[in-house]
Amino acid sequence: MEIQTVAIVGLGALGVLFGHPLSKELPEGALRIVADRDRIGRYEREGVYCNGEKCRFHYVAPEEAGNPADPMSLR
């Protein structure tokens, strides 16, 4: 199964580390960063950077309705 959509909950160091390269490879909107509305506002105002490069993320709040991300199993 090919992964089409990805959701990352929280945007700490690991969220940025994994999210930034994924955002470059996946179509726009296929990677969603789940965060509360206050944090989303801060991320949009201040930007999120990985090694000096501004990240382009699509943010969603947990209460927003939408399609779930693809399930993933670690083997």
Biopython code that builds the backbone (N, CA, C, O; Angstrom):
import numpy as np
from Bio.PDB.StructureBuilder import StructureBuilder

atoms = [
    (1, "MET", "N", (0.840, -1.177, 0.000)),
    (1, "MET", "CA", (0.000, 0.000, 0.000)),
    (1, "MET", "C", (0.887, 1.241, 0.000)),
    (1, "MET", "O", (1.824, 1.344, 0.791)),
    (2, "GLU", "N", (0.590, 2.164, -0.874)),
    (2, "GLU", "CA", (1.348, 3.410, -0.952)),
    (2, "GLU", "C", (0.705, 4.459, -0.066)),
    (2, "GLU", "O", (-0.507, 4.666, -0.128)),
    (3, "ILE", "N", (1.499, 5.120, 0.755)),
    (3, "ILE", "CA", (0.982, 6.145, 1.653)),
    (3, "ILE", "C", (0.667, 7.400, 0.845)),
    (3, "ILE", "O", (1.507, 7.894, 0.093)),
    (4, "GLN", "N", (-0.552, 7.907, 1.010)),
    (4, "GLN", "CA", (-1.004, 9.099, 0.298)),
    (4, "GLN", "C", (-1.077, 10.320, 1.206)),
    (4, "GLN", "O", (-0.802, 11.438, 0.772)),
    (5, "THR", "N", (-1.451, 10.104, 2.475)),
    (5, "THR", "CA", (-1.590, 11.210, 3.427)),
    (5, "THR", "C", (-0.886, 10.865, 4.731)),
    (5, "THR", "O", (-0.869, 9.714, 5.167)),
    (6, "VAL", "N", (-0.306, 11.894, 5.342)),
    (6, "VAL", "CA", (0.438, 11.720, 6.594)),
    (6, "VAL", "C", (-0.011, 12.803, 7.557)),
    (6, "VAL", "O", (-0.217, 13.950, 7.161)),
    (7, "ALA", "N", (-0.163, 12.437, 8.824)),
    (7, "ALA", "CA", (-0.454, 13.408, 9.875)),
    (7, "ALA", "C", (0.629, 13.292, 10.941)),
    (7, "ALA", "O", (0.968, 12.195, 11.386)),
    (8, "ILE", "N", (1.162, 14.433, 11.341)),
    (8, "ILE", "CA", (2.136, 14.486, 12.433)),
    (8, "ILE", "C", (1.469, 15.261, 13.557)),
    (8, "ILE", "O", (1.013, 16.388, 13.364)),
    (9, "VAL", "N", (1.416, 14.650, 14.727)),
    (9, "VAL", "CA", (0.796, 15.300, 15.883)),
    (9, "VAL", "C", (1.887, 15.995, 16.667)),
    (9, "VAL", "O", (2.770, 15.351, 17.234)),
    (10, "GLY", "N", (1.819, 17.321, 16.693)),
    (10, "GLY", "CA", (2.822, 18.121, 17.390)),
    (10, "GLY", "C", (3.984, 18.451, 16.477)),
    (10, "GLY", "O", (4.275, 17.732, 15.522)),
    (11, "LEU", "N", (4.632, 19.537, 16.787)),
    (11, "LEU", "CA", (5.719, 19.987, 15.927)),
    (11, "LEU", "C", (6.949, 20.315, 16.762)),
    (11, "LEU", "O", (7.483, 21.423, 16.722)),
    (12, "GLY", "N", (7.375, 19.314, 17.514)),
    (12, "GLY", "CA", (8.626, 19.456, 18.253)),
    (12, "GLY", "C", (9.787, 19.198, 17.308)),
    (12, "GLY", "O", (9.625, 19.229, 16.088)),
    (13, "ALA", "N", (10.939, 18.948, 17.867)),
    (13, "ALA", "CA", (12.139, 18.734, 17.053)),
    (13, "ALA", "C", (11.955, 17.575, 16.069)),
    (13, "ALA", "O", (12.343, 17.686, 14.906)),
    (14, "LEU", "N", (11.372, 16.478, 16.521)),
    (14, "LEU", "CA", (11.195, 15.331, 15.625)),
    (14, "LEU", "C", (10.113, 15.581, 14.584)),
    (14, "LEU", "O", (10.225, 15.116, 13.450)),
    (15, "GLY", "N", (9.069, 16.308, 14.959)),
    (15, "GLY", "CA", (8.036, 16.650, 13.987)),
    (15, "GLY", "C", (8.598, 17.470, 12.840)),
    (15, "GLY", "O", (8.268, 17.231, 11.679)),
    (16, "VAL", "N", (9.453, 18.442, 13.166)),
    (16, "VAL", "CA", (10.092, 19.257, 12.129)),
    (16, "VAL", "C", (11.086, 18.409, 11.333)),
    (16, "VAL", "O", (11.134, 18.492, 10.105)),
    (17, "LEU", "N", (11.878, 17.593, 12.035)),
    (17, "LEU", "CA", (12.895, 16.778, 11.385)),
    (17, "LEU", "C", (12.291, 15.839, 10.343)),
    (17, "LEU", "O", (12.836, 15.700, 9.247)),
    (18, "PHE", "N", (11.171, 15.194, 10.674)),
    (18, "PHE", "CA", (10.530, 14.278, 9.737)),
    (18, "PHE", "C", (9.582, 15.006, 8.788)),
    (18, "PHE", "O", (9.458, 14.628, 7.623)),
    (19, "GLY", "N", (8.922, 16.036, 9.275)),
    (19, "GLY", "CA", (7.932, 16.737, 8.469)),
    (19, "GLY", "C", (8.518, 17.531, 7.320)),
    (19, "GLY", "O", (7.945, 17.556, 6.231)),
    (20, "HIS", "N", (9.648, 18.181, 7.545)),
    (20, "HIS", "CA", (10.224, 19.039, 6.508)),
    (20, "HIS", "C", (10.533, 18.274, 5.216)),
    (20, "HIS", "O", (10.094, 18.703, 4.149)),
    (21, "PRO", "N", (11.269, 17.162, 5.269)),
    (21, "PRO", "CA", (11.524, 16.438, 4.013)),
    (21, "PRO", "C", (10.246, 15.841, 3.414)),
    (21, "PRO", "O", (10.106, 15.782, 2.193)),
    (22, "LEU", "N", (9.313, 15.400, 4.266)),
    (22, "LEU", "CA", (8.054, 14.872, 3.739)),
    (22, "LEU", "C", (7.278, 15.952, 2.995)),
    (22, "LEU", "O", (6.663, 15.673, 1.966)),
    (23, "SER", "N", (7.302, 17.183, 3.504)),
    (23, "SER", "CA", (6.561, 18.266, 2.856)),
    (23, "SER", "C", (7.113, 18.571, 1.466)),
    (23, "SER", "O", (6.395, 19.092, 0.613)),
    (24, "LYS", "N", (8.363, 18.253, 1.240)),
    (24, "LYS", "CA", (8.975, 18.477, -0.078)),
    (24, "LYS", "C", (8.608, 17.379, -1.072)),
    (24, "LYS", "O", (8.591, 17.611, -2.280)),
    (25, "GLU", "N", (8.314, 16.183, -0.561)),
    (25, "GLU", "CA", (8.065, 15.024, -1.434)),
    (25, "GLU", "C", (6.582, 14.764, -1.700)),
    (25, "GLU", "O", (6.213, 14.274, -2.768)),
    (26, "LEU", "N", (5.740, 15.095, -0.727)),
    (26, "LEU", "CA", (4.310, 14.821, -0.867)),
    (26, "LEU", "C", (3.600, 15.987, -1.535)),
    (26, "LEU", "O", (4.056, 17.127, -1.442)),
    (27, "PRO", "N", (2.481, 15.712, -2.211)),
    (27, "PRO", "CA", (1.703, 16.811, -2.794)),
    (27, "PRO", "C", (1.211, 17.755, -1.692)),
    (27, "PRO", "O", (1.052, 17.344, -0.542)),
    (28, "GLU", "N", (0.973, 19.010, -2.047)),
    (28, "GLU", "CA", (0.512, 20.000, -1.082)),
    (28, "GLU", "C", (-0.772, 19.521, -0.403)),
    (28, "GLU", "O", (-1.707, 19.079, -1.072)),
    (29, "GLY", "N", (-0.810, 19.611, 0.911)),
    (29, "GLY", "CA", (-1.973, 19.184, 1.680)),
    (29, "GLY", "C", (-1.958, 17.722, 2.091)),
    (29, "GLY", "O", (-2.784, 17.304, 2.902)),
    (30, "ALA", "N", (-1.032, 16.934, 1.545)),
    (30, "ALA", "CA", (-0.970, 15.511, 1.892)),
    (30, "ALA", "C", (-0.321, 15.289, 3.252)),
    (30, "ALA", "O", (-0.530, 14.250, 3.880)),
    (31, "LEU", "N", (0.464, 16.258, 3.708)),
    (31, "LEU", "CA", (1.062, 16.214, 5.042)),
    (31, "LEU", "C", (0.342, 17.233, 5.905)),
    (31, "LEU", "O", (0.295, 18.420, 5.581)),
    (32, "ARG", "N", (-0.215, 16.755, 7.006)),
    (32, "ARG", "CA", (-0.934, 17.647, 7.922)),
    (32, "ARG", "C", (-0.240, 17.643, 9.275)),
    (32, "ARG", "O", (0.112, 16.596, 9.817)),
    (33, "ILE", "N", (-0.055, 18.843, 9.800)),
    (33, "ILE", "CA", (0.497, 18.999, 11.141)),
    (33, "ILE", "C", (-0.681, 19.304, 12.061)),
    (33, "ILE", "O", (-1.376, 20.303, 11.870)),
    (34, "VAL", "N", (-0.908, 18.455, 13.050)),
    (34, "VAL", "CA", (-2.031, 18.615, 13.972)),
    (34, "VAL", "C", (-1.542, 19.378, 15.200)),
    (34, "VAL", "O", (-0.613, 18.950, 15.885)),
    (35, "ALA", "N", (-2.181, 20.509, 15.463)),
    (35, "ALA", "CA", (-1.797, 21.344, 16.609)),
    (35, "ALA", "C", (-3.007, 22.160, 17.037)),
    (35, "ALA", "O", (-3.947, 22.338, 16.262)),
    (36, "ASP", "N", (-2.984, 22.660, 18.279)),
    (36, "ASP", "CA", (-4.100, 23.489, 18.729)),
    (36, "ASP", "C", (-4.052, 24.842, 18.023)),
    (36, "ASP", "O", (-3.021, 25.230, 17.474)),
    (37, "ARG", "N", (-5.166, 25.546, 18.042)),
    (37, "ARG", "CA", (-5.306, 26.780, 17.264)),
    (37, "ARG", "C", (-4.301, 27.862, 17.680)),
    (37, "ARG", "O", (-3.815, 28.606, 16.828)),
    (38, "ASP", "N", (-3.987, 27.957, 18.968)),
    (38, "ASP", "CA", (-3.008, 28.954, 19.413)),
    (38, "ASP", "C", (-1.629, 28.687, 18.806)),
    (38, "ASP", "O", (-0.961, 29.609, 18.338)),
    (39, "ARG", "N", (-1.217, 27.440, 18.817)),
    (39, "ARG", "CA", (0.088, 27.092, 18.241)),
    (39, "ARG", "C", (0.083, 27.312, 16.725)),
    (39, "ARG", "O", (1.053, 27.820, 16.162)),
    (40, "ILE", "N", (-1.007, 26.929, 16.079)),
    (40, "ILE", "CA", (-1.087, 27.140, 14.630)),
    (40, "ILE", "C", (-0.903, 28.621, 14.314)),
    (40, "ILE", "O", (-0.170, 28.977, 13.391)),
    (41, "GLY", "N", (-1.569, 29.483, 15.080)),
    (41, "GLY", "CA", (-1.418, 30.920, 14.881)),
    (41, "GLY", "C", (0.026, 31.368, 15.032)),
    (41, "GLY", "O", (0.523, 32.168, 14.239)),
    (42, "ARG", "N", (0.695, 30.849, 16.052)),
    (42, "ARG", "CA", (2.099, 31.204, 16.275)),
    (42, "ARG", "C", (2.990, 30.694, 15.143)),
    (42, "ARG", "O", (3.865, 31.416, 14.665)),
    (43, "TYR", "N", (2.767, 29.447, 14.715)),
    (43, "TYR", "CA", (3.559, 28.893, 13.616)),
    (43, "TYR", "C", (3.384, 29.720, 12.353)),
    (43, "TYR", "O", (4.352, 29.965, 11.632)),
    (44, "GLU", "N", (2.157, 30.152, 12.078)),
    (44, "GLU", "CA", (1.898, 30.932, 10.869)),
    (44, "GLU", "C", (2.500, 32.337, 10.957)),
    (44, "GLU", "O", (2.982, 32.869, 9.957)),
    (45, "ARG", "N", (2.473, 32.929, 12.135)),
    (45, "ARG", "CA", (3.051, 34.274, 12.310)),
    (45, "ARG", "C", (4.580, 34.252, 12.252)),
    (45, "ARG", "O", (5.204, 35.039, 11.540)),
    (46, "GLU", "N", (5.162, 33.334, 13.017)),
    (46, "GLU", "CA", (6.616, 33.319, 13.188)),
    (46, "GLU", "C", (7.342, 32.430, 12.190)),
    (46, "GLU", "O", (8.538, 32.604, 11.953)),
    (47, "GLY", "N", (6.627, 31.484, 11.609)),
    (47, "GLY", "CA", (7.244, 30.513, 10.715)),
    (47, "GLY", "C", (7.901, 29.394, 11.489)),
    (47, "GLY", "O", (8.204, 29.540, 12.673)),
    (48, "VAL", "N", (8.117, 28.292, 10.831)),
    (48, "VAL", "CA", (8.830, 27.138, 11.390)),
    (48, "VAL", "C", (9.996, 26.880, 10.448)),
    (48, "VAL", "O", (9.822, 26.858, 9.230)),
    (49, "TYR", "N", (11.179, 26.685, 11.010)),
    (49, "TYR", "CA", (12.393, 26.544, 10.206)),
    (49, "TYR", "C", (13.115, 25.244, 10.535)),
    (49, "TYR", "O", (13.123, 24.790, 11.679)),
    (50, "CYS", "N", (13.715, 24.663, 9.515)),
    (50, "CYS", "CA", (14.556, 23.470, 9.672)),
    (50, "CYS", "C", (15.897, 23.786, 9.014)),
    (50, "CYS", "O", (15.969, 23.979, 7.801)),
    (51, "ASN", "N", (16.945, 23.836, 9.811)),
    (51, "ASN", "CA", (18.279, 24.170, 9.312)),
    (51, "ASN", "C", (18.278, 25.464, 8.497)),
    (51, "ASN", "O", (18.923, 25.549, 7.452)),
    (52, "GLY", "N", (17.549, 26.468, 8.984)),
    (52, "GLY", "CA", (17.510, 27.772, 8.347)),
    (52, "GLY", "C", (16.549, 27.900, 7.182)),
    (52, "GLY", "O", (16.373, 28.997, 6.653)),
    (53, "GLU", "N", (15.927, 26.814, 6.771)),
    (53, "GLU", "CA", (14.977, 26.829, 5.659)),
    (53, "GLU", "C", (13.547, 26.846, 6.197)),
    (53, "GLU", "O", (13.193, 26.039, 7.057)),
    (54, "LYS", "N", (12.732, 27.764, 5.692)),
    (54, "LYS", "CA", (11.352, 27.865, 6.162)),
    (54, "LYS", "C", (10.550, 26.657, 5.681)),
    (54, "LYS", "O", (10.587, 26.297, 4.505)),
    (55, "CYS", "N", (9.835, 26.051, 6.603)),
    (55, "CYS", "CA", (9.002, 24.883, 6.293)),
    (55, "CYS", "C", (7.640, 25.345, 5.779)),
    (55, "CYS", "O", (7.091, 26.341, 6.249)),
    (56, "ARG", "N", (7.112, 24.613, 4.817)),
    (56, "ARG", "CA", (5.767, 24.881, 4.305)),
    (56, "ARG", "C", (4.867, 23.728, 4.760)),
    (56, "ARG", "O", (4.829, 22.665, 4.140)),
    (57, "PHE", "N", (4.157, 23.965, 5.839)),
    (57, "PHE", "CA", (3.295, 22.934, 6.405)),
    (57, "PHE", "C", (1.837, 23.340, 6.280)),
    (57, "PHE", "O", (1.503, 24.524, 6.238)),
    (58, "HIS", "N", (0.982, 22.337, 6.221)),
    (58, "HIS", "CA", (-0.467, 22.531, 6.255)),
    (58, "HIS", "C", (-0.907, 22.140, 7.671)),
    (58, "HIS", "O", (-0.719, 21.000, 8.095)),
    (59, "TYR", "N", (-1.491, 23.093, 8.390)),
    (59, "TYR", "CA", (-1.867, 22.869, 9.785)),
    (59, "TYR", "C", (-3.354, 22.576, 9.913)),
    (59, "TYR", "O", (-4.172, 23.154, 9.198)),
    (60, "VAL", "N", (-3.699, 21.681, 10.823)),
    (60, "VAL", "CA", (-5.096, 21.407, 11.153)),
    (60, "VAL", "C", (-5.226, 21.302, 12.665)),
    (60, "VAL", "O", (-4.326, 20.809, 13.345)),
    (61, "ALA", "N", (-6.359, 21.774, 13.184)),
    (61, "ALA", "CA", (-6.654, 21.630, 14.611)),
    (61, "ALA", "C", (-7.319, 20.270, 14.832)),
    (61, "ALA", "O", (-7.984, 19.763, 13.929)),
    (62, "PRO", "N", (-7.156, 19.677, 16.001)),
    (62, "PRO", "CA", (-7.715, 18.344, 16.252)),
    (62, "PRO", "C", (-9.227, 18.265, 16.063)),
    (62, "PRO", "O", (-9.752, 17.217, 15.686)),
    (63, "GLU", "N", (-9.928, 19.371, 16.323)),
    (63, "GLU", "CA", (-11.387, 19.326, 16.224)),
    (63, "GLU", "C", (-11.900, 19.491, 14.793)),
    (63, "GLU", "O", (-13.100, 19.359, 14.555)),
    (64, "GLU", "N", (-11.016, 19.777, 13.842)),
    (64, "GLU", "CA", (-11.445, 19.932, 12.456)),
    (64, "GLU", "C", (-11.818, 18.587, 11.857)),
    (64, "GLU", "O", (-11.123, 17.588, 12.039)),
    (65, "ALA", "N", (-12.930, 18.588, 11.141)),
    (65, "ALA", "CA", (-13.363, 17.368, 10.451)),
    (65, "ALA", "C", (-12.518, 17.187, 9.199)),
    (65, "ALA", "O", (-12.082, 18.164, 8.590)),
    (66, "GLY", "N", (-12.295, 15.976, 8.832)),
    (66, "GLY", "CA", (-11.527, 15.696, 7.618)),
    (66, "GLY", "C", (-11.279, 14.215, 7.487)),
    (66, "GLY", "O", (-11.617, 13.431, 8.374)),
    (67, "ASN", "N", (-10.690, 13.842, 6.384)),
    (67, "ASN", "CA", (-10.365, 12.442, 6.163)),
    (67, "ASN", "C", (-9.174, 12.047, 7.024)),
    (67, "ASN", "O", (-8.255, 12.843, 7.216)),
    (68, "PRO", "N", (-9.184, 10.838, 7.538)),
    (68, "PRO", "CA", (-8.039, 10.394, 8.347)),
    (68, "PRO", "C", (-6.807, 10.180, 7.492)),
    (68, "PRO", "O", (-6.905, 9.955, 6.286)),
    (69, "ALA", "N", (-5.648, 10.251, 8.126)),
    (69, "ALA", "CA", (-4.397, 9.930, 7.445)),
    (69, "ALA", "C", (-4.361, 8.422, 7.197)),
    (69, "ALA", "O", (-5.085, 7.659, 7.837)),
    (70, "ASP", "N", (-3.524, 8.013, 6.278)),
    (70, "ASP", "CA", (-3.389, 6.592, 5.972)),
    (70, "ASP", "C", (-2.835, 5.845, 7.181)),
    (70, "ASP", "O", (-1.947, 6.349, 7.869)),
    (71, "PRO", "N", (-3.356, 4.641, 7.443)),
    (71, "PRO", "CA", (-2.816, 3.855, 8.551)),
    (71, "PRO", "C", (-1.413, 3.365, 8.169)),
    (71, "PRO", "O", (-1.110, 3.142, 6.996)),
    (72, "MET", "N", (-0.587, 3.208, 9.173)),
    (72, "MET", "CA", (0.776, 2.761, 8.937)),
    (72, "MET", "C", (1.134, 1.688, 9.947)),
    (72, "MET", "O", (0.860, 1.824, 11.139)),
    (73, "SER", "N", (1.742, 0.633, 9.465)),
    (73, "SER", "CA", (2.194, -0.381, 10.401)),
    (73, "SER", "C", (3.715, -0.449, 10.345)),
    (73, "SER", "O", (4.310, -0.421, 9.268)),
    (74, "LEU", "N", (4.322, -0.537, 11.493)),
    (74, "LEU", "CA", (5.778, -0.675, 11.566)),
    (74, "LEU", "C", (6.104, -2.146, 11.696)),
    (74, "LEU", "O", (5.648, -2.821, 12.619)),
    (75, "ARG", "N", (6.889, -2.628, 10.772)),
    (75, "ARG", "CA", (7.231, -4.051, 10.795)),
    (75, "ARG", "C", (8.678, -4.230, 11.086)),
    (75, "ARG", "O", (9.160, -5.361, 11.148)),
]
sb = StructureBuilder()
sb.init_structure("model")
sb.init_model(0)
sb.init_chain("A")
sb.init_seg("    ")
for serial, (resi, resn, name, xyz) in enumerate(atoms, 1):
    if name == "N":
        sb.init_residue(resn, " ", resi, " ")
    sb.init_atom(name, np.array(xyz, "f"), 0.0, 1.0, " ", f" {name:<3s}", serial, name[0])
structure = sb.get_structure()
